[in-house]
Amino acid sequence: MKLPDAAIVEKVRQWLAYADEDLRVARHGFSMPEPPPCRAIAFHAQQCAEKYLKAYLVFHAVDFPYGLCSHNSSGYTECGAGTDLVAAGRRLSSLFL
C-alpha cells in the first residue's frame, strides 16, 4: 500500500481531531445533571461519526462535495465509502492518533 502524502496525512489528522472533540463533548453530556441533554449528546455523536467518515474518505482520496456526502448515510456510499467503516475508522485512528 502506497503511503499518502503529508498533506493528506495532515487533513486526516484534522478530521480525526475534530471527531474526537465532538465525541468528548457527547460523553461530557452524560456527566451533566439529570436529565442529560439528549439532543445535544445525539448531535455531537452524529457529528463525530460524520467527521470519522470524512477522514476515511480523505485517506482514500475520495472527493466529497458539500451537500452530496453530508447529513445522510447514503451520500457516503455514493461517494465511494465502503461498508466496513467502523473497522476502517479504527485503523485510521491507530495510524494517525
C-alpha positions in Angstrom: 0.0 0.0 0.0 1.4 3.4 -1.0 1.5 5.8 1.9 -0.4 9.1 1.4 1.5 12.3 1.1 2.0 14.7 4.0 -0.9 17.0 3.1 -3.4 14.1 3.1 -2.0 12.8 6.4 -2.4 16.2 8.0 -6.0 16.5 6.7 -6.9 13.1 8.0 -5.4 14.1 11.4 -7.5 17.2 11.4 -10.8 15.4 10.7 -9.9 12.8 13.4 -9.1 15.5 15.9 -12.4 17.3 15.1 -14.3 14.0 15.5 -12.6 13.2 18.8 -13.6 16.7 20.1 -17.3 16.0 19.2 -17.0 12.6 20.9 -15.6 14.3 24.1 -18.5 16.8 24.1 -21.1 14.0 23.7 -19.5 12.0 26.5 -19.5 15.0 28.7 -23.2 15.4 28.3 -23.7 12.2 30.2 -22.0 13.6 33.2 -24.3 16.6 33.4 -27.1 16.8 36.0 -30.3 14.9 35.3 -31.9 14.9 32.8 -28.9 14.7 30.4 -29.1 16.9 27.3 -30.0 14.0 25.0 -30.4 16.1 21.8 -27.0 17.8 22.3 -25.4 14.4 23.0 -27.0 12.9 19.9 -26.0 15.9 17.8 -22.3 15.7 18.8 -22.3 11.9 18.4 -23.6 12.3 14.8 -21.1 15.0 14.1 -18.3 12.7 15.4 -19.4 9.9 13.1 -19.6 12.2 10.1 -16.1 13.5 10.7 -14.7 10.0 11.1 -16.3 9.2 7.7 -14.7 12.3 6.2 -11.3 11.2 7.5 -11.8 7.8 5.8 -12.8 9.4 2.5 -9.8 11.8 2.6 -7.5 8.9 3.4 -8.8 7.0 0.4 -8.6 10.2 -1.8 -12.4 10.2 -2.4 -13.7 13.7 -3.1 -16.9 14.6 -1.1 -18.5 17.7 -2.4 -20.6 19.6 0.2 -24.2 18.6 0.1 -23.8 15.2 -1.5 -22.0 13.5 1.3 -23.3 15.1 4.4 -26.2 14.6 6.6 -27.3 11.3 5.2 -25.6 7.9 5.2 -26.4 7.0 1.6 -24.3 10.0 0.4 -21.2 8.4 1.8 -21.9 5.2 -0.2 -22.4 7.3 -3.3 -19.0 8.9 -2.8 -17.3 5.5 -2.6 -17.1 4.7 1.1 -17.0 1.0 1.8 -19.4 -0.8 4.2 -16.9 -1.6 6.9 -16.4 1.9 8.1 -16.1 1.1 11.8 -13.1 -1.1 11.2 -11.7 1.5 8.8 -12.1 4.2 11.4 -10.3 2.2 14.0 -7.4 1.5 11.6 -7.2 5.2 10.8 -7.2 6.2 14.4 -4.4 3.7 15.2 -2.3 5.1 12.3 -2.8 8.8 12.9 -3.6 9.5 16.5 
